[in-house]
Amino acid sequence: MLDCELCGLAIASSHLEPGWYQDGEEIECGGCRAINHISCDEESDPYVSSFDCRHGKHSDEACDLCEIEEGGGVGEVAT
């Protein structure tokens, strides 16, 4: 089973067969509500290639709302 790229919880495919994922599938995490984008290719097992946080920001963009919710504040440096 794959794990959510954002929070690490297990994410299940919508397919009836356990462990079966489809290339391009988008799976919402039941914990953090991030949308995980699944990739499958001939050279590797299925994997989460990227995600969108529950606020809609792609994994390569910082989300101010996620930072605030996690208690880090916006633009602050964690020490």
C-alpha positions as CSV (number, residue, x, y, z in Angstrom):
1,M,0.0,0.0,0.0
2,L,1.2,3.5,-0.7
3,D,1.6,6.3,1.8
4,C,0.4,9.9,1.6
5,E,3.4,12.0,0.6
6,L,2.3,14.8,2.9
7,C,1.5,13.0,6.2
8,G,2.6,9.4,5.7
9,L,-0.8,7.7,6.3
10,A,-1.6,4.7,4.1
11,I,-3.7,5.6,1.1
12,A,-5.9,3.0,-0.7
13,S,-6.8,2.9,-4.3
14,S,-10.4,3.1,-5.3
15,H,-9.9,-0.3,-7.1
16,L,-11.4,-3.4,-5.5
17,E,-8.2,-5.3,-5.6
18,P,-5.8,-4.3,-2.8
19,G,-2.5,-2.8,-3.8
20,W,-3.7,-2.0,-7.4
21,Y,-3.1,1.5,-8.5
22,Q,-3.6,3.2,-11.8
23,D,-1.3,5.7,-13.5
24,G,-2.7,9.2,-13.1
25,E,-5.0,8.2,-10.3
26,E,-5.7,10.9,-7.7
27,I,-6.2,9.6,-4.1
28,E,-7.4,11.8,-1.3
29,C,-5.8,11.0,2.1
30,G,-8.3,10.3,4.8
31,G,-6.1,12.1,7.4
32,C,-4.8,15.3,6.0
33,R,-7.1,15.5,2.9
34,A,-4.1,16.0,0.5
35,I,-4.7,14.7,-3.1
36,N,-1.9,12.3,-4.0
37,H,-1.0,11.9,-7.7
38,I,-0.1,8.3,-8.5
39,S,2.4,7.3,-11.2
40,C,3.0,3.9,-12.6
41,D,5.6,3.0,-15.2
42,E,7.2,-0.2,-16.5
43,E,10.5,0.3,-14.6
44,S,9.1,0.7,-11.1
45,D,6.3,-0.1,-8.7
46,P,3.5,2.5,-8.3
47,Y,4.5,5.6,-6.4
48,V,3.2,9.0,-5.3
49,S,4.8,11.4,-7.8
50,S,3.4,14.6,-6.2
51,F,0.5,15.9,-4.1
52,D,-1.8,18.9,-3.7
53,C,-2.4,20.0,-0.1
54,R,-6.0,20.3,1.1
55,H,-5.8,24.0,0.2
56,G,-4.9,23.2,-3.4
57,K,-1.2,24.1,-3.4
58,H,1.0,21.7,-5.4
59,S,3.8,20.0,-3.5
60,D,6.5,22.2,-5.1
61,E,4.8,25.3,-3.7
62,A,4.8,26.4,0.0
63,C,1.4,26.7,1.5
64,D,1.0,29.5,4.1
65,L,-2.2,28.0,5.4
66,C,-0.6,24.6,6.0
67,E,2.3,26.3,7.8
68,I,-0.1,28.2,10.1
69,E,-2.0,25.0,10.8
70,E,1.2,23.2,11.7
71,G,2.1,25.9,14.2
72,G,5.2,27.2,12.3
73,G,3.7,30.5,11.2
74,V,4.3,32.1,7.9
75,G,7.8,32.8,6.8
76,E,9.3,31.9,10.2
77,V,12.4,29.9,10.5
78,A,12.1,26.9,12.7
79,T,14.9,26.5,15.3
